[in-house]
Amino acid sequence: MTMNDNKDINTLKVILLQKKGGKTTARIIEKILVRPYNPNQIANILDISYNTAYYHMQIMLKHNLIEKKNTEYGSIYEATPKLINESEAFYKLKKLI
């Protein structure tokens, strides 16, 4: 495990376990690990408000867990290699929420 791996895992710990909306963030990460979504799609799938989905996705974007891709129909967000590489740690942390 490299220093960067520890930093990435610590980022996940903070946003999942030490923030109030960790459970919602985890639900969004679970979906985005499967395929890209936009905030509206996430809001509909998870039955949360658009603003909530957008807020959590912006936090993940800030921490380089997802990246924004512009398409012909608008923007979608997909998992970054950083998140994909830490998916095993994510699923372990998710059990602690």
Secondary structure, 3 states (H helix, E strand, C coil): CCHHHHHHHHHHHHHHHCCCCHHHHHHHHHHHCCCCECHHHHHHHHCCCHHHHHHHHHHHHHCCCEEEEEECCEEEEEECHHHHHCHHHHHHHHCCC
